[in-house]
């Protein structure tokens, strides 16, 4: 599909998914500014949201501020620690709720995640709410089903130098 500048766009970034994919695949950090630029692609950006987990480490405040300066609206929650020592932090339901709530104001939604748990969300946004769905992720770590379900999959592996920052 041809990109139209008048498309109203929402960008939803699963920061943890991108962070761990870049670290595990390439021992690198993610260039979130380049992700936003690529996602927007001269279209009309309505909202760009970055979903982060607070782990009380020194560098995270600077990182969150940098994301905000790039143009992301930051949504954060604390890392949960359970009795047995297990830790959990994800935003799957929060991302899904925000995308569903904003969808009536958007033509295209860009989901920046390779997490296959988002397949039902992508199906709902497209079928019930009429949005075009683009998924951006590192293809090597992205869910096959998520890639197939999207209207377009942008494989960040194919331009990794643009999307990665060396450690």
N, C-alpha and C positions, 0 to 999 in steps of 0.2 A: 504494500500500500504506500502511496506517495504521502510524504509528510506535508501537512498543511500548517502554515504559520498560525492560523486562527484556532487550531486545536487547543482546547483547555486541558492542561496537563497536571497530574498529581504524581509526585515521586515519593515512594515509601521505601526507606532503606533499613534493612535488617543489619545493623552495624556488626553485631557479634558474628553473624554468618560470614560476612565479608572479611572481617578481621581474621577469623580462624582459617578460612579458605586461603587467604593470601599468605598467612604465616606457615601453614602446613604444606602448601603446594610449592611456594617460592621463597620461604623465609624472608618475606617482605611485608611492608605495610601498604595500606590501601590509599590511593589518591582520591579522596572523596570529592574534591573539587572537580576533578576530571570526570568522575562518574556523573555528577550533576550536569556538567556541561554537555556531555554526550547524551544524557537522558532527555534534556530539554530540547536540544537540537533546533534552536530558533523558534520553538513553539511558545505559546502563552502559558507560563508557569503560574498555577494557582497556589499550590502549596508543595513544599519539599520537606518531608519529615524524616528525621533520623532517630531511630529507636536504640537507646543505649542502656547498658547495665552498669550501675555504680558499684564498684568493688572497693572503694576507699583506698585507691592508690594515688600517689602524689601527682602523677602526670595526667590523670583523667580530667581534671579541671581545665587545664590548658587545651586538651584535646576537644572537650565539649565546647569551649569558647571558640576554637578554630572552626569547628563545624558550623557554629552559629554565624560567624563572620563570612563563611562561604555562602550562606544563604539557607541553611537548614534550620527548621524549627526542631528543637531537641525535646524528645520525650524520654524520660529516664525513670528507672525503677531500681531498687536495691537488689543486690545479689542475695538470694535466699540460702541460708545454711540450715541444714536439717540435723536432727539429733545424732545421727550416725556419722556426721561429718560431710555428707554429700552436699554439693552445691548446685544450685539451679538458677538460671536467669534467662528467660526468653520472653519475647514480645509477640508471639504468634497471634494470640487472641486480640491483643491491642492493635496490631497492624491490621488485622482483618476487620475489626470494628470501625477503625478510622477510615479504611478504604471504602467500606460499605456506606458509611455516613456521608462521605464526600463524593461518592460516585455520581449522584445526580447533578453535581456541579462540574463534572469532568467529562471529556470526550475520550481521553486516553489516560491509563494508569500505568506507571512504570514501577514494577516491583523489583527491587534490587535485593535478590536473595536466590539461593539455589535450593532452598528447603522444600522438599516435596510435600510437607504438610500444608503448603499453600495451594495445592491443586484444587480442592473444593472451593476455595475463595476465588481463584481465577475463573473457574467455571461459573460461579454465581455472578461475578461482576460482569462477565461477558453476556451470559444468557439472560439473566433477570434484569440487569441494569443497563445493558447495551453499551458498555465501555469496551474500547479496544485495549488489549492487555499486552504490554511488552515486559519481558523479564530480562534483567541483566544479571549475569553471574559468571563465575569462572566455570567453563564448561566441564572441566575435569571433575569438579566436585558438585556440580549441579544435578538435581534430580532429572532423570530422563523423562518422567511423566510431566514434570513442570515445564520443561522445555517444549514438549509436544503440545501441551495444552495452551500455551501462550500464542497470541496472534503473531508475535515476533520474539525471537530469542536473540539477544545480543551477547555473544560469547566473548567475555573479557579476556580469555586466554589468547584469542587471535590478535589482540593488541595490548598484550600484558605490559609492555614498556610504558604505555600511556596511563595504565591504571594502577601501577605499582610504584612504590617508593622503596629503595633499598634501605635495609636496616643499618 
